[in-house]
Amino acid sequence: MAEISTIARPYAVAAYKLGKEQNALAKWSEMLAFSAAVINDPQVNAYIQDPKVVSAELESTFLKLCGDQLNEHGQNLIKVLVEYDRLSVLPAISEAFEALKAQDEGTLDAQIIAATKLTAAATKDLVKRLETKFGKKIEASVSVDPEIIGGIKIIVGDTVIDASVQGQLQNLAYALTA
């Protein structure tokens, strides 16, 4: 089976292009986030996965659950996803849409993983350095993972900067076995 992100990307691109044309990226962002939240509800997810539920019933129920949160175009997306049995991919579509939107706006998401809690000043300095390195505004989320032993690990898109003790030990172990 194809990777979920591979399936989701064309839908996200289509929604993004339509939202950009209509100057309604914020509305699309809201609609996709809301729909993804509905899908992530355990009861709704179980209902979607139930093979006894026919497409017409699923479409009707899902659109009722979303109510007026979806405009005509959002409803059409849901209908297409139901028709092609892709409704469960909505969270990935929302995620891919947000990535396209952030890229267009010139922002990047960064995940900063530290061994210990970073001070606000250290976080601000690190974000400033990342903005300089990538030439874009950085939206950072900071988490603590004691398993990296010491140092820091930064993930920005496909780029991983691993300055952790754990990463250095793994590199050393690899070098010794090669």
C-alpha positions, 0 to 999 in steps of 0.5 A: 500500500502507498505511504499515507503522505503520498496519498495525502499530498495531491489532495493537500496541493489541490486544497492549497491551490484552491485556497490560494486562488480564493485568498482563503488559506486560513479558512482551508486551514480551519476546515482541514484541522476541524475535519482531521480532529473529527476523524481522530475521535475514536468513535468516528474513526471506528465508524469510518473503519466499519466495513458495514457502513456504506459510502453514502451513509458515511458521507452524510454522517460525516458532513452532519458532524462537521456541520457549518464548519465546512464550506461548499468546497470543503464538503466536496473534498469530503465527498471525493475522499469518501468516494475513493475510500480516503477519508481516514487520510484527512489528518495527513492532508491537513498536515501536508496543507499546513506544510505547504502554507508554512513554506509559502509564508516563509516559515519552517517548523523546527523540533528542538530536543534537548537533554535538559530544559532550555532557558528562554534566552537559550531557546530564543538564541537558538531560534535566531541562529536557525532563522539565519541558517535557513533564511526563514522564520522558524516556528520552534517546539521544544521538548526534553528527552533525557535519553539523548544524554546531553546536548541537543537535536534539531529537526527542521523539515528533512534536515537533522542536526544531531549534536547530542551525546547519544548521536555522537556515541552512535556515530562512534559505534558505527565508525568502530564497526565499519 
